Amino acid sequence: MARPVYLPRLLSKWGFCSRKRAEELVAAGRVRAGGRVRRDVLFEVDPERASVEVDGVPLARARLLYAAMHKPAGGRAHDPVRSTGPAHRP
């Protein structure tokens, strides 16, 4: 079982909106959790079992996308000509 989190944080982590906007939605009574309207921004929900709706639309956790990036063939990890660190400044 996951650790309970505050409702605005859950909306933010699920990618619905920013945490500040989520706090406004909760305070306005537009969010339902567990089948009841929640107006308390400190209401805690279990992220694994939460059923959350905003304006009657059920929400689901946003899918994560991972992108693997590779250097091109022959690339170098360090190029002293292009270094911009403090040790390479005149």
DRENBA-674539 format. One line per 3 residues: number of its first residue (from 1); their letters; for each residue z, x negated, y negated of N, C-alpha, C, CB. Coordinates in steps of 0.1 Angstrom, whole numbers, always signed. Glycine has a CB too. Layout:
BEGIN
NUM = A = Z:X:Y:Z:X:Y:Z:X:Y:Z:X:Y | ...
# end
This chain:
BEGIN
1 = MAR = +0:-8:+12:+0:+0:+0:+0:-9:-12:+12:+10:+0 | -9:-6:-22:-10:-14:-34:+2:-10:-43:-23:-11:-41 | +4:-19:-53:+15:-17:-63:+10:-6:-72:+18:-30:-70
4 = PVY = +19:+3:-76:+15:+14:-86:+12:+7:-99:+26:+24:-87 | +2:+13:-106:-2:+9:-120:-2:+21:-129:-16:+2:-119 | -1:+17:-142:-1:+28:-152:-15:+34:-152:+3:+23:-166
7 = LPR = -16:+47:-155:-28:+55:-155:-39:+49:-164:-25:+69:-158 | -36:+45:-176:-46:+39:-185:-52:+26:-179:-41:+37:-199 | -43:+18:-173:-48:+6:-167:-57:+9:-156:-36:-3:-163
10 = LLS = -54:+19:-148:-63:+22:-136:-77:+26:-141:-56:+34:-128 | -77:+35:-152:-90:+39:-157:-98:+27:-162:-88:+49:-169 | -91:+18:-168:-98:+6:-173:-103:-3:-162:-88:-2:-182
13 = KWG = -94:-6:-152:-98:-14:-141:-109:-8:-133:-86:-17:-132 | -110:+5:-132:-121:+12:-125:-134:+12:-133:-117:+26:-121 | -133:+7:-145:-146:+5:-153:-150:+18:-160:-157:+2:-144
16 = FCS = -140:+27:-162:-144:+40:-169:-144:+38:-184:-134:+51:-166 | -135:+31:-190:-134:+29:-204:-124:+17:-207:-130:+42:-212 | -122:+14:-219:-112:+4:-223:-98:+10:-221:-114:-1:-238
19 = RKR = -88:+1:-221:-75:+6:-219:-70:+14:-231:-65:-6:-217 | -74:+10:-243:-70:+17:-255:-76:+31:-255:-75:+10:-268 | -89:+32:-251:-95:+45:-250:-89:+54:-239:-111:+44:-247
22 = AEE = -85:+48:-228:-79:+55:-217:-65:+61:-222:-76:+45:-205 | -58:+53:-230:-45:+58:-235:-47:+70:-244:-38:+47:-243 | -58:+70:-252:-61:+82:-260:-65:+94:-251:-73:+78:-269
25 = LVA = -73:+92:-241:-77:+103:-232:-65:+109:-225:-87:+98:-221 | -55:+100:-220:-43:+105:-213:-35:+113:-223:-35:+93:-207 | -33:+108:-235:-24:+114:-245:-30:+128:-249:-22:+105:-257
28 = AGR = -43:+129:-249:-50:+141:-253:-50:+152:-241:-64:+138:-257 | -45:+148:-230:-45:+157:-219:-58:+159:-211:-40:+170:-223 | -67:+150:-212:-80:+151:-206:-81:+145:-192:-91:+145:-215
31 = VRA = -69:+139:-187:-69:+132:-175:-60:+139:-165:-65:+117:-176 | -65:+141:-153:-58:+147:-142:-56:+136:-131:-65:+159:-136 | -43:+135:-126:-40:+126:-115:-32:+134:-105:-33:+113:-120
34 = GGR = -36:+134:-93:-28:+141:-83:-29:+156:-85:-14:+137:-83 | -40:+161:-91:-42:+175:-93:-35:+181:-105:-38:+182:-81 | -28:+173:-113:-21:+178:-125:-25:+170:-137:-5:+177:-122
37 = VRR = -25:+177:-148:-28:+170:-161:-16:+161:-164:-30:+181:-173 | -20:+148:-168:-9:+138:-171:-11:+134:-186:-10:+126:-162 | -1:+136:-194:-1:+132:-208:+7:+120:-211:+4:+144:-216
40 = DVL = +14:+115:-200:+23:+103:-202:+15:+90:-199:+36:+104:-193 | +13:+81:-208:+6:+69:-206:+13:+60:-196:+3:+62:-219 | +26:+62:-194:+34:+54:-185:+35:+60:-171:+48:+52:-190
43 = FEV = +27:+70:-168:+26:+76:-155:+20:+66:-145:+18:+89:-155 | +26:+63:-134:+21:+53:-124:+14:+60:-113:+33:+45:-119 | +3:+54:-109:-5:+59:-97:-7:+48:-88:-18:+66:-102
46 = DPE = -9:+51:-75:-13:+42:-65:-28:+40:-65:-8:+46:-50 | -34:+29:-68:-48:+27:-69:-56:+30:-56:-51:+13:-74 | -49:+28:-45:-56:+31:-32:-57:+45:-28:-49:+23:-21
49 = RAS = -47:+53:-33:-47:+68:-30:-49:+77:-41:-34:+71:-23 | -52:+72:-53:-52:+80:-65:-65:+89:-65:-52:+71:-77 | -62:+102:-69:-74:+111:-71:-73:+114:-86:-73:+124:-63
52 = VEV = -83:+108:-94:-82:+109:-108:-95:+116:-113:-81:+95:-115 | -93:+125:-123:-104:+132:-130:-103:+131:-145:-104:+147:-125 | -114:+129:-151:-114:+129:-166:-124:+141:-170:-119:+115:-172
55 = DGV = -119:+150:-177:-127:+162:-181:-133:+169:-169:-138:+158:-191 | -125:+169:-158:-129:+176:-146:-139:+169:-137:-136:+189:-150 | -143:+157:-141:-152:+148:-133:-144:+138:-125:-163:+141:-142
58 = PLA = -145:+139:-112:-137:+129:-104:-143:+115:-106:-138:+133:-89 | -133:+105:-106:-137:+91:-108:-135:+84:-95:-128:+85:-119 | -143:+73:-94:-142:+64:-82:-142:+50:-87:-153:+67:-72
61 = RAR = -136:+41:-80:-135:+27:-83:-149:+22:-85:-127:+19:-73 | -151:+14:-96:-164:+7:-98:-167:-3:-87:-165:+1:-112 | -179:-4:-82:-183:-14:-72:-184:-27:-79:-196:-10:-65
64 = LLY = -179:-37:-72:-180:-51:-77:-193:-57:-73:-168:-59:-72 | -199:-65:-82:-211:-72:-79:-209:-87:-81:-223:-67:-88 | -212:-95:-70:-210:-109:-71:-224:-116:-71:-202:-115:-59
67 = AAM = -226:-125:-80:-239:-132:-81:-236:-147:-79:-246:-130:-95 | -243:-153:-69:-242:-167:-66:-253:-174:-74:-244:-169:-50 | -248:-184:-81:-257:-192:-89:-258:-206:-84:-252:-193:-104
70 = HKP = -269:-212:-83:-271:-225:-78:-278:-234:-88:-279:-225:-65 | -276:-247:-87:-283:-257:-96:-297:-258:-90:-276:-271:-96 | -307:-261:-99:-320:-263:-94:-321:-276:-86:-331:-263:-106
73 = AGG = -330:-278:-78:-332:-290:-70:-333:-302:-79:-344:-289:-60 | -326:-313:-77:-326:-325:-85:-317:-324:-97:-340:-327:-89 | -310:-313:-99:-301:-312:-111:-289:-321:-110:-296:-297:-112
76 = RAH = -284:-325:-121:-272:-333:-121:-260:-326:-126:-275:-346:-130 | -249:-330:-121:-236:-323:-125:-232:-328:-139:-225:-326:-114 | -236:-340:-143:-231:-345:-155:-243:-353:-162:-219:-355:-154
79 = DPV = -246:-349:-174:-257:-356:-181:-251:-362:-194:-268:-346:-185 | -249:-375:-194:-242:-381:-206:-250:-380:-219:-240:-396:-203 | -263:-378:-218:-271:-376:-230:-268:-363:-237:-286:-377:-227
82 = RST = -265:-353:-229:-263:-339:-234:-248:-336:-235:-270:-329:-226 | -239:-345:-232:-225:-341:-232:-221:-338:-247:-216:-353:-227 | -212:-328:-248:-208:-324:-261:-193:-325:-263:-213:-310:-264
85 = GPA = -186:-331:-253:-172:-332:-254:-168:-342:-265:-166:-337:-240 | -155:-342:-268:-150:-350:-279:-152:-365:-277:-135:-347:-281 | -152:-369:-264:-154:-384:-261:-168:-388:-264:-150:-386:-247
88 = HRP = -177:-379:-265:-191:-383:-268:-196:-380:-282:-200:-375:-258 | -187:-376:-291:-191:-373:-304:-190:-386:-312:-182:-362:-311 | -199:-388:-322:-198:-400:-330:-186:-400:-340:-211:-402:-338
# end
